[in-house]
Amino acid sequence: MSSIESKIEKSEISTAELIGHFREKCKTCGHHRIMHNEFGQCEGVMNKPCTSGCDKFNAE
């Protein structure tokens, strides 16, 4: 078992809740939360950088 899976199992959050959290979209750029780095800046999708200038995740 990976350490991440172990951490999820030890927490009070389910995998479904975690997935739902990262599927939320940003009001500013429209990208999912998973596309934003740990500082909230959007890094875009795959090899396409975000051109909206989004520097903070803002949930819809």
All heavy atoms as TSV, in Angstrom:
chain	resi	resn	atom	element	x	y	z
A	1	MET	N	N	0.855	-1.185	0.000
A	1	MET	CA	C	0.000	0.000	0.000
A	1	MET	C	C	0.898	1.244	0.000
A	1	MET	O	O	1.856	1.323	0.744
A	1	MET	CB	C	-0.905	-0.014	1.234
A	1	MET	CG	C	-1.789	1.210	1.336
A	1	MET	SD	S	-2.818	1.260	2.814
A	1	MET	CE	C	-3.874	-0.125	2.556
A	2	SER	N	N	0.530	2.216	-0.821
A	2	SER	CA	C	1.326	3.441	-0.874
A	2	SER	C	C	1.073	4.286	0.364
A	2	SER	O	O	0.063	4.134	1.053
A	2	SER	CB	C	0.986	4.245	-2.130
A	2	SER	OG	O	-0.237	4.934	-1.974
A	3	SER	N	N	2.006	5.175	0.650
A	3	SER	CA	C	1.848	6.021	1.837
A	3	SER	C	C	0.647	6.960	1.681
A	3	SER	O	O	0.003	7.302	2.666
A	3	SER	CB	C	3.115	6.807	2.109
A	3	SER	OG	O	3.335	7.776	1.128
A	4	ILE	N	N	0.340	7.372	0.449
A	4	ILE	CA	C	-0.825	8.238	0.230
A	4	ILE	C	C	-2.110	7.483	0.535
A	4	ILE	O	O	-2.992	8.000	1.220
A	4	ILE	CB	C	-0.833	8.803	-1.205
A	4	ILE	CG1	C	0.343	9.761	-1.381
A	4	ILE	CG2	C	-2.160	9.499	-1.509
A	4	ILE	CD1	C	0.545	10.267	-2.785
A	5	GLU	N	N	-2.217	6.246	0.047
A	5	GLU	CA	C	-3.402	5.442	0.341
A	5	GLU	C	C	-3.534	5.225	1.847
A	5	GLU	O	O	-4.634	5.289	2.395
A	5	GLU	CB	C	-3.330	4.099	-0.384
A	5	GLU	CG	C	-3.536	4.198	-1.873
A	5	GLU	CD	C	-3.312	2.873	-2.584
A	5	GLU	OE1	O	-2.755	1.937	-1.972
A	5	GLU	OE2	O	-3.687	2.791	-3.756
A	6	SER	N	N	-2.418	4.989	2.498
A	6	SER	CA	C	-2.416	4.796	3.946
A	6	SER	C	C	-2.911	6.048	4.661
A	6	SER	O	O	-3.717	5.967	5.593
A	6	SER	CB	C	-1.008	4.441	4.405
A	6	SER	OG	O	-0.964	4.303	5.800
A	7	LYS	N	N	-2.469	7.212	4.225
A	7	LYS	CA	C	-2.904	8.475	4.825
A	7	LYS	C	C	-4.402	8.688	4.628
A	7	LYS	O	O	-5.090	9.161	5.530
A	7	LYS	CB	C	-2.129	9.650	4.231
A	7	LYS	CG	C	-0.692	9.721	4.681
A	7	LYS	CD	C	0.021	10.869	3.986
A	7	LYS	CE	C	1.482	10.930	4.342
A	7	LYS	NZ	N	2.186	12.014	3.651
A	8	ILE	N	N	-4.911	8.349	3.443
A	8	ILE	CA	C	-6.348	8.496	3.170
A	8	ILE	C	C	-7.143	7.582	4.093
A	8	ILE	O	O	-8.141	7.998	4.679
A	8	ILE	CB	C	-6.672	8.220	1.686
A	8	ILE	CG1	C	-6.069	9.313	0.799
A	8	ILE	CG2	C	-8.184	8.125	1.470
A	8	ILE	CD1	C	-6.109	9.003	-0.687
A	9	GLU	N	N	-6.689	6.330	4.230
A	9	GLU	CA	C	-7.395	5.379	5.096
A	9	GLU	C	C	-7.407	5.834	6.553
A	9	GLU	O	O	-8.383	5.623	7.259
A	9	GLU	CB	C	-6.763	3.994	4.985
A	9	GLU	CG	C	-7.181	3.265	3.734
A	9	GLU	CD	C	-6.700	1.824	3.721
A	9	GLU	OE1	O	-6.118	1.349	4.720
A	9	GLU	OE2	O	-6.927	1.171	2.693
A	10	LYS	N	N	-6.327	6.463	7.001
A	10	LYS	CA	C	-6.239	6.916	8.393
A	10	LYS	C	C	-7.046	8.187	8.638
A	10	LYS	O	O	-7.392	8.491	9.778
A	10	LYS	CB	C	-4.782	7.167	8.776
A	10	LYS	CG	C	-3.978	5.899	8.900
A	10	LYS	CD	C	-2.531	6.204	9.202
A	10	LYS	CE	C	-1.696	4.931	9.196
A	10	LYS	NZ	N	-0.263	5.205	9.372
A	11	SER	N	N	-7.334	8.940	7.575
A	11	SER	CA	C	-8.090	10.182	7.725
A	11	SER	C	C	-9.589	9.889	7.809
A	11	SER	O	O	-10.022	8.754	7.644
A	11	SER	CB	C	-7.820	11.111	6.545
A	11	SER	OG	O	-8.501	10.667	5.396
A	12	GLU	N	N	-10.356	10.914	8.049
A	12	GLU	CA	C	-11.811	10.755	8.124
A	12	GLU	C	C	-12.479	11.080	6.797
A	12	GLU	O	O	-13.694	11.213	6.733
A	12	GLU	CB	C	-12.369	11.655	9.230
A	12	GLU	CG	C	-11.923	11.223	10.608
A	12	GLU	CD	C	-12.524	12.070	11.704
A	12	GLU	OE1	O	-13.496	12.795	11.460
A	12	GLU	OE2	O	-12.007	11.985	12.826
A	13	ILE	N	N	-11.701	11.202	5.731
A	13	ILE	CA	C	-12.263	11.536	4.433
A	13	ILE	C	C	-12.228	10.299	3.535
A	13	ILE	O	O	-11.260	9.547	3.530
A	13	ILE	CB	C	-11.512	12.727	3.792
A	13	ILE	CG1	C	-12.245	13.243	2.568
A	13	ILE	CG2	C	-10.085	12.374	3.460
A	13	ILE	CD1	C	-11.761	14.603	2.100
A	14	SER	N	N	-13.302	10.100	2.792
A	14	SER	CA	C	-13.347	8.956	1.883
A	14	SER	C	C	-12.702	9.321	0.550
A	14	SER	O	O	-12.550	10.500	0.219
A	14	SER	CB	C	-14.800	8.534	1.643
A	14	SER	OG	O	-15.469	9.502	0.846
A	15	THR	N	N	-12.344	8.306	-0.198
A	15	THR	CA	C	-11.767	8.544	-1.529
A	15	THR	C	C	-12.765	9.298	-2.396
A	15	THR	O	O	-12.384	10.217	-3.125
A	15	THR	CB	C	-11.375	7.212	-2.190
A	15	THR	OG1	O	-10.429	6.548	-1.333
A	15	THR	CG2	C	-10.741	7.420	-3.546
A	16	ALA	N	N	-14.047	8.970	-2.301
A	16	ALA	CA	C	-15.084	9.654	-3.087
A	16	ALA	C	C	-15.154	11.138	-2.742
A	16	ALA	O	O	-15.285	11.983	-3.628
A	16	ALA	CB	C	-16.442	8.990	-2.856
A	17	GLU	N	N	-15.050	11.472	-1.452
A	17	GLU	CA	C	-15.059	12.881	-1.035
A	17	GLU	C	C	-13.824	13.614	-1.561
A	17	GLU	O	O	-13.914	14.758	-1.997
A	17	GLU	CB	C	-15.098	12.994	0.483
A	17	GLU	CG	C	-16.414	12.581	1.095
A	17	GLU	CD	C	-16.338	12.553	2.616
A	17	GLU	OE1	O	-15.434	11.891	3.160
A	17	GLU	OE2	O	-17.192	13.208	3.244
A	18	LEU	N	N	-12.704	12.945	-1.515
A	18	LEU	CA	C	-11.457	13.531	-1.995
A	18	LEU	C	C	-11.529	13.795	-3.500
A	18	LEU	O	O	-11.167	14.875	-3.967
A	18	LEU	CB	C	-10.295	12.601	-1.667
A	18	LEU	CG	C	-8.893	13.120	-1.811
A	18	LEU	CD1	C	-8.673	14.347	-0.943
A	18	LEU	CD2	C	-7.895	12.038	-1.455
A	19	ILE	N	N	-12.038	12.838	-4.243
A	19	ILE	CA	C	-12.194	13.008	-5.691
A	19	ILE	C	C	-13.154	14.154	-5.977
A	19	ILE	O	O	-12.883	15.012	-6.829
A	19	ILE	CB	C	-12.670	11.693	-6.348
A	19	ILE	CG1	C	-11.541	10.659	-6.291
A	19	ILE	CG2	C	-13.144	11.929	-7.784
A	19	ILE	CD1	C	-11.970	9.253	-6.669
A	20	GLY	N	N	-14.271	14.207	-5.264
A	20	GLY	CA	C	-15.238	15.296	-5.444
A	20	GLY	C	C	-14.624	16.656	-5.185
A	20	GLY	O	O	-14.885	17.620	-5.906
A	21	HIS	N	N	-13.774	16.733	-4.180
A	21	HIS	CA	C	-13.088	17.987	-3.842
A	21	HIS	C	C	-12.230	18.460	-5.013
A	21	HIS	O	O	-12.253	19.638	-5.379
A	21	HIS	CB	C	-12.228	17.762	-2.598
A	21	HIS	CG	C	-11.347	18.895	-2.234
A	21	HIS	ND1	N	-11.812	20.041	-1.627
A	21	HIS	CD2	C	-10.013	19.067	-2.385
A	21	HIS	CE1	C	-10.799	20.865	-1.418
A	21	HIS	NE2	N	-9.697	20.303	-1.868
A	22	PHE	N	N	-11.470	17.562	-5.608
A	22	PHE	CA	C	-10.576	17.938	-6.693
A	22	PHE	C	C	-11.279	18.108	-8.035
A	22	PHE	O	O	-10.703	18.648	-8.972
A	22	PHE	CB	C	-9.407	16.959	-6.797
A	22	PHE	CG	C	-8.398	17.192	-5.714
A	22	PHE	CD1	C	-8.309	16.345	-4.629
A	22	PHE	CD2	C	-7.562	18.295	-5.758
A	22	PHE	CE1	C	-7.390	16.575	-3.617
A	22	PHE	CE2	C	-6.641	18.544	-4.754
A	22	PHE	CZ	C	-6.557	17.677	-3.676
A	23	ARG	N	N	-12.549	17.683	-8.127
A	23	ARG	CA	C	-13.321	17.887	-9.355
A	23	ARG	C	C	-14.011	19.250	-9.396
A	23	ARG	O	O	-14.557	19.635	-10.422
A	23	ARG	CB	C	-14.377	16.792	-9.506
A	23	ARG	CG	C	-13.821	15.504	-10.006
A	23	ARG	CD	C	-14.928	14.540	-10.321
A	23	ARG	NE	N	-14.385	13.311	-10.882
A	23	ARG	CZ	C	-15.017	12.163	-10.884
A	23	ARG	NH1	N	-16.233	12.067	-10.362
A	23	ARG	NH2	N	-14.465	11.106	-11.417
A	24	GLU	N	N	-13.991	19.977	-8.276
A	24	GLU	CA	C	-14.599	21.308	-8.261
A	24	GLU	C	C	-13.908	22.194	-9.284
A	24	GLU	O	O	-12.700	22.108	-9.477
A	24	GLU	CB	C	-14.454	21.957	-6.882
A	24	GLU	CG	C	-15.329	21.381	-5.829
A	24	GLU	CD	C	-15.160	22.120	-4.510
A	24	GLU	OE1	O	-14.048	22.593	-4.195
A	24	GLU	OE2	O	-16.162	22.216	-3.786
A	25	LYS	N	N	-14.699	23.051	-9.925
A	25	LYS	CA	C	-14.144	23.957	-10.924
A	25	LYS	C	C	-13.935	25.348	-10.349
A	25	LYS	O	O	-14.611	25.763	-9.419
A	25	LYS	CB	C	-15.068	24.040	-12.140
A	25	LYS	CG	C	-15.025	22.796	-12.989
A	25	LYS	CD	C	-15.660	23.049	-14.323
A	25	LYS	CE	C	-15.445	21.857	-15.233
A	25	LYS	NZ	N	-15.941	22.147	-16.563
A	26	CYS	N	N	-13.003	26.063	-10.951
A	26	CYS	CA	C	-12.648	27.415	-10.536
A	26	CYS	C	C	-13.507	28.428	-11.293
A	26	CYS	O	O	-13.660	28.330	-12.513
A	26	CYS	CB	C	-11.165	27.641	-10.833
A	26	CYS	SG	S	-10.558	29.291	-10.429
A	27	LYS	N	N	-14.062	29.405	-10.576
A	27	LYS	CA	C	-14.858	30.473	-11.204
A	27	LYS	C	C	-13.999	31.328	-12.131
A	27	LYS	O	O	-14.469	31.820	-13.144
A	27	LYS	CB	C	-15.444	31.405	-10.133
A	27	LYS	CG	C	-16.626	30.891	-9.413
A	27	LYS	CD	C	-17.112	31.977	-8.449
A	27	LYS	CE	C	-18.183	31.460	-7.532
A	27	LYS	NZ	N	-18.622	32.494	-6.588
A	28	THR	N	N	-12.751	31.520	-11.774
A	28	THR	CA	C	-11.880	32.416	-12.526
A	28	THR	C	C	-11.488	31.843	-13.878
A	28	THR	O	O	-11.613	32.507	-14.901
A	28	THR	CB	C	-10.606	32.733	-11.708
A	28	THR	OG1	O	-11.000	33.230	-10.435
A	28	THR	CG2	C	-9.740	33.747	-12.421
A	29	CYS	N	N	-11.016	30.591	-13.889
A	29	CYS	CA	C	-10.474	30.035	-15.138
A	29	CYS	C	C	-11.251	28.846	-15.681
A	29	CYS	O	O	-11.052	28.443	-16.831
A	29	CYS	CB	C	-9.011	29.647	-14.959
A	29	CYS	SG	S	-8.761	28.263	-13.823
A	30	GLY	N	N	-12.111	28.229	-14.865
A	30	GLY	CA	C	-12.902	27.090	-15.309
A	30	GLY	C	C	-12.195	25.750	-15.210
A	30	GLY	O	O	-12.769	24.718	-15.530
A	31	HIS	N	N	-10.945	25.736	-14.745
A	31	HIS	CA	C	-10.220	24.481	-14.598
A	31	HIS	C	C	-10.518	23.854	-13.233
A	31	HIS	O	O	-10.849	24.545	-12.279
A	31	HIS	CB	C	-8.711	24.701	-14.749
A	31	HIS	CG	C	-8.301	25.050	-16.136
A	31	HIS	ND1	N	-7.526	26.155	-16.423
A	31	HIS	CD2	C	-8.567	24.457	-17.319
A	31	HIS	CE1	C	-7.330	26.206	-17.730
A	31	HIS	NE2	N	-7.957	25.195	-18.291
A	32	HIS	N	N	-10.381	22.527	-13.157
A	32	HIS	CA	C	-10.597	21.814	-11.901
A	32	HIS	C	C	-9.519	22.168	-10.880
A	32	HIS	O	O	-8.409	22.565	-11.234
A	32	HIS	CB	C	-10.584	20.300	-12.142
A	32	HIS	CG	C	-11.747	19.831	-12.940
A	32	HIS	ND1	N	-11.651	19.573	-14.281
A	32	HIS	CD2	C	-13.028	19.601	-12.596
A	32	HIS	CE1	C	-12.829	19.187	-14.734
A	32	HIS	NE2	N	-13.687	19.198	-13.729
A	33	ARG	N	N	-9.870	21.967	-9.612
A	33	ARG	CA	C	-8.953	22.252	-8.508
A	33	ARG	C	C	-7.620	21.510	-8.671
A	33	ARG	O	O	-6.559	22.034	-8.339
A	33	ARG	CB	C	-9.600	21.845	-7.179
A	33	ARG	CG	C	-8.779	22.203	-5.962
A	33	ARG	CD	C	-9.392	21.654	-4.683
A	33	ARG	NE	N	-10.706	22.161	-4.392
A	33	ARG	CZ	C	-10.955	23.260	-3.676
A	33	ARG	NH1	N	-9.970	23.975	-3.196
A	33	ARG	NH2	N	-12.183	23.635	-3.443
A	34	ILE	N	N	-7.659	20.310	-9.214
A	34	ILE	CA	C	-6.441	19.495	-9.370
A	34	ILE	C	C	-5.423	20.170	-10.293
A	34	ILE	O	O	-4.232	19.876	-10.223
A	34	ILE	CB	C	-6.800	18.068	-9.862
A	34	ILE	CG1	C	-5.634	17.105	-9.675
A	34	ILE	CG2	C	-7.270	18.074	-11.300
A	34	ILE	CD1	C	-5.406	16.655	-8.284
A	35	MET	N	N	-5.869	21.089	-11.131
A	35	MET	CA	C	-4.965	21.782	-12.050
A	35	MET	C	C	-4.267	22.967	-11.388
A	35	MET	O	O	-3.426	23.612	-11.995
A	35	MET	CB	C	-5.729	22.279	-13.280
A	35	MET	CG	C	-6.385	21.189	-14.072
A	35	MET	SD	S	-5.193	19.958	-14.576
A	35	MET	CE	C	-6.261	18.617	-14.990
A	36	HIS	N	N	-4.620	23.256	-10.144
A	36	HIS	CA	C	-4.018	24.358	-9.397
A	36	HIS	C	C	-2.940	23.809	-8.471
A	36	HIS	O	O	-3.120	22.762	-7.859
A	36	HIS	CB	C	-5.086	25.101	-8.594
A	36	HIS	CG	C	-6.062	25.827	-9.461
A	36	HIS	ND1	N	-7.033	25.175	-10.188
A	36	HIS	CD2	C	-6.206	27.143	-9.729
A	36	HIS	CE1	C	-7.739	26.072	-10.862
A	36	HIS	NE2	N	-7.261	27.276	-10.602
A	37	ASN	N	N	-1.844	24.515	-8.359
A	37	ASN	CA	C	-0.743	24.044	-7.509
A	37	ASN	C	C	-1.031	24.331	-6.037
A	37	ASN	O	O	-2.104	24.841	-5.692
A	37	ASN	CB	C	0.602	24.652	-7.961
A	37	ASN	CG	C	0.684	26.152	-7.772
A	37	ASN	OD1	O	-0.052	26.750	-6.995
A	37	ASN	ND2	N	1.598	26.770	-8.484
A	38	GLU	N	N	-0.074	24.021	-5.193
A	38	GLU	CA	C	-0.270	24.180	-3.754
A	38	GLU	C	C	-0.437	25.630	-3.324
A	38	GLU	O	O	-0.894	25.904	-2.219
A	38	GLU	CB	C	0.891	23.532	-2.971
A	38	GLU	CG	C	2.240	24.193	-3.145
A	38	GLU	CD	C	3.052	23.710	-4.345
A	38	GLU	OE1	O	2.486	23.136	-5.290
A	38	GLU	OE2	O	4.269	23.954	-4.340
A	39	PHE	N	N	-0.117	26.580	-4.197
A	39	PHE	CA	C	-0.297	28.003	-3.901
A	39	PHE	C	C	-1.607	28.549	-4.471
A	39	PHE	O	O	-1.918	29.719	-4.302
A	39	PHE	CB	C	0.885	28.812	-4.455
A	39	PHE	CG	C	2.212	28.296	-3.992
A	39	PHE	CD1	C	3.068	27.673	-4.875
A	39	PHE	CD2	C	2.596	28.412	-2.658
A	39	PHE	CE1	C	4.295	27.181	-4.455
A	39	PHE	CE2	C	3.812	27.920	-2.226
A	39	PHE	CZ	C	4.668	27.299	-3.128
A	40	GLY	N	N	-2.357	27.704	-5.211
A	40	GLY	CA	C	-3.627	28.107	-5.794
A	40	GLY	C	C	-3.527	28.575	-7.229
A	40	GLY	O	O	-4.542	28.834	-7.863
A	41	GLN	N	N	-2.309	28.696	-7.755
A	41	GLN	CA	C	-2.137	29.161	-9.138
A	41	GLN	C	C	-2.478	28.050	-10.119
A	41	GLN	O	O	-2.068	26.907	-9.937
A	41	GLN	CB	C	-0.690	29.603	-9.365
A	41	GLN	CG	C	-0.288	30.756	-8.488
A	41	GLN	CD	C	1.215	30.967	-8.469
A	41	GLN	OE1	O	1.975	30.026	-8.515
A	41	GLN	NE2	N	1.614	32.227	-8.406
A	42	CYS	N	N	-3.213	28.395	-11.180
A	42	CYS	CA	C	-3.580	27.403	-12.179
A	42	CYS	C	C	-2.386	27.108	-13.075
A	42	CYS	O	O	-1.727	28.006	-13.578
A	42	CYS	CB	C	-4.753	27.892	-13.025
A	42	CYS	SG	S	-5.346	26.602	-14.158
A	43	GLU	N	N	-2.139	25.821	-13.257
A	43	GLU	CA	C	-1.032	25.387	-14.103
A	43	GLU	C	C	-1.524	24.905	-15.463
A	43	GLU	O	O	-0.748	24.417	-16.264
A	43	GLU	CB	C	-0.241	24.294	-13.389
A	43	GLU	CG	C	0.410	24.817	-12.120
A	43	GLU	CD	C	1.237	23.779	-11.405
A	43	GLU	OE1	O	0.899	22.578	-11.465
A	43	GLU	OE2	O	2.233	24.173	-10.785
A	44	GLY	N	N	-2.830	25.019	-15.721
A	44	GLY	CA	C	-3.381	24.631	-17.008
A	44	GLY	C	C	-3.646	23.142	-17.108
A	44	GLY	O	O	-3.529	22.402	-16.144
A	45	VAL	N	N	-4.003	22.720	-18.310
A	45	VAL	CA	C	-4.370	21.333	-18.557
A	45	VAL	C	C	-3.342	20.703	-19.485
A	45	VAL	O	O	-3.058	21.233	-20.551
A	45	VAL	CB	C	-5.774	21.258	-19.194
A	45	VAL	CG1	C	-6.184	19.828	-19.448
A	45	VAL	CG2	C	-6.791	21.951	-18.301
A	46	MET	N	N	-2.806	19.594	-19.055
A	46	MET	CA	C	-1.789	18.838	-19.803
A	46	MET	C	C	-0.685	19.771	-20.300
A	46	MET	O	O	0.004	20.354	-19.502
A	46	MET	CB	C	-2.443	18.033	-20.919
A	46	MET	CG	C	-3.371	16.965	-20.345
A	46	MET	SD	S	-4.209	15.948	-21.530
A	46	MET	CE	C	-2.885	14.991	-22.196
A	47	ASN	N	N	-0.523	19.942	-21.574
A	47	ASN	CA	C	0.565	20.796	-22.082
A	47	ASN	C	C	0.073	22.176	-22.497
A	47	ASN	O	O	0.776	22.910	-23.165
A	47	ASN	CB	C	1.287	20.112	-23.252
A	47	ASN	CG	C	0.380	19.863	-24.436
A	47	ASN	OD1	O	-0.835	19.987	-24.320
A	47	ASN	ND2	N	0.948	19.502	-25.566
A	48	LYS	N	N	-1.144	22.539	-22.083
A	48	LYS	CA	C	-1.702	23.856	-22.407
A	48	LYS	C	C	-1.727	24.715	-21.149
A	48	LYS	O	O	-2.506	24.459	-20.241
A	48	LYS	CB	C	-3.120	23.719	-22.954
A	48	LYS	CG	C	-3.217	22.933	-24.236
A	48	LYS	CD	C	-4.672	22.787	-24.642
A	48	LYS	CE	C	-4.787	21.852	-25.833
A	48	LYS	NZ	N	-6.184	21.582	-26.129
A	49	PRO	N	N	-0.880	25.728	-21.071
A	49	PRO	CA	C	-0.890	26.579	-19.870
A	49	PRO	C	C	-2.193	27.371	-19.759
A	49	PRO	O	O	-2.856	27.650	-20.752
A	49	PRO	CB	C	0.300	27.504	-20.074
A	49	PRO	CG	C	0.606	27.463	-21.525
A	49	PRO	CD	C	0.094	26.163	-22.051
A	50	CYS	N	N	-2.569	27.714	-18.546
A	50	CYS	CA	C	-3.752	28.529	-18.312
A	50	CYS	C	C	-3.433	29.969	-18.724
A	50	CYS	O	O	-2.436	30.532	-18.287
A	50	CYS	CB	C	-4.151	28.475	-16.843
A	50	CYS	SG	S	-5.643	29.408	-16.464
A	51	THR	N	N	-4.278	30.538	-19.552
A	51	THR	CA	C	-4.028	31.900	-20.049
A	51	THR	C	C	-4.916	32.937	-19.374
A	51	THR	O	O	-4.913	34.094	-19.763
A	51	THR	CB	C	-4.240	31.959	-21.574
A	51	THR	OG1	O	-5.574	31.531	-21.861
A	51	THR	CG2	C	-3.248	31.080	-22.303
A	52	SER	N	N	-5.659	32.537	-18.348
A	52	SER	CA	C	-6.566	33.473	-17.684
A	52	SER	C	C	-5.872	34.322	-16.626
A	52	SER	O	O	-6.464	35.257	-16.111
A	52	SER	CB	C	-7.730	32.713	-17.045
A	52	SER	OG	O	-7.272	31.991	-15.931
A	53	GLY	N	N	-4.654	33.966	-16.270
A	53	GLY	CA	C	-3.959	34.687	-15.209
A	53	GLY	C	C	-4.450	34.306	-13.823
A	53	GLY	O	O	-4.287	35.055	-12.874
A	54	CYS	N	N	-5.060	33.141	-13.714
A	54	CYS	CA	C	-5.622	32.674	-12.443
A	54	CYS	C	C	-4.495	32.373	-11.456
A	54	CYS	O	O	-3.680	31.495	-11.679
A	54	CYS	CB	C	-6.461	31.417	-12.684
A	54	CYS	SG	S	-7.228	30.762	-11.198
A	55	ASP	N	N	-4.467	33.124	-10.348
A	55	ASP	CA	C	-3.422	32.892	-9.360
A	55	ASP	C	C	-3.971	32.445	-8.008
A	55	ASP	O	O	-3.242	32.329	-7.034
A	55	ASP	CB	C	-2.541	34.126	-9.184
A	55	ASP	CG	C	-3.316	35.355	-8.740
A	55	ASP	OD1	O	-4.543	35.262	-8.569
A	55	ASP	OD2	O	-2.680	36.406	-8.559
A	56	LYS	N	N	-5.292	32.163	-7.954
A	56	LYS	CA	C	-5.893	31.653	-6.728
A	56	LYS	C	C	-7.168	30.897	-7.077
A	56	LYS	O	O	-8.017	31.411	-7.797
A	56	LYS	CB	C	-6.230	32.788	-5.765
A	56	LYS	CG	C	-6.806	32.310	-4.457
A	56	LYS	CD	C	-6.664	33.370	-3.382
A	56	LYS	CE	C	-7.287	33.054	-2.070
A	56	LYS	NZ	N	-7.197	31.732	-1.559
A	57	PHE	N	N	-7.293	29.655	-6.594
A	57	PHE	CA	C	-8.483	28.858	-6.852
A	57	PHE	C	C	-9.678	29.498	-6.184
A	57	PHE	O	O	-9.624	29.871	-5.018
A	57	PHE	CB	C	-8.310	27.421	-6.351
A	57	PHE	CG	C	-9.497	26.565	-6.640
A	57	PHE	CD1	C	-9.666	25.986	-7.882
A	57	PHE	CD2	C	-10.459	26.346	-5.681
A	57	PHE	CE1	C	-10.778	25.200	-8.169
A	57	PHE	CE2	C	-11.577	25.559	-5.947
A	57	PHE	CZ	C	-11.729	24.995	-7.196
A	58	ASN	N	N	-10.777	29.663	-6.933
A	58	ASN	CA	C	-12.008	30.257	-6.447
A	58	ASN	C	C	-13.151	29.319	-6.849
A	58	ASN	O	O	-13.563	29.324	-7.993
A	58	ASN	CB	C	-12.167	31.654	-7.071
A	58	ASN	CG	C	-13.369	32.388	-6.548
A	58	ASN	OD1	O	-13.969	32.021	-5.554
A	58	ASN	ND2	N	-13.724	33.452	-7.238
A	59	ALA	N	N	-13.631	28.488	-5.919
A	59	ALA	CA	C	-14.639	27.473	-6.231
A	59	ALA	C	C	-15.919	28.084	-6.782
A	59	ALA	O	O	-16.352	29.150	-6.332
A	59	ALA	CB	C	-14.949	26.659	-4.990
A	60	GLU	N	N	-16.505	27.382	-7.757
A	60	GLU	CA	C	-17.783	27.835	-8.347
A	60	GLU	C	C	-18.884	27.724	-7.323
A	60	GLU	O	O	-18.875	26.928	-6.441
A	60	GLU	CB	C	-18.160	26.963	-9.556
A	60	GLU	CG	C	-17.323	27.264	-10.759
A	60	GLU	CD	C	-17.802	26.507	-11.999
A	60	GLU	OE1	O	-18.477	25.473	-11.882
A	60	GLU	OE2	O	-17.472	26.972	-13.085
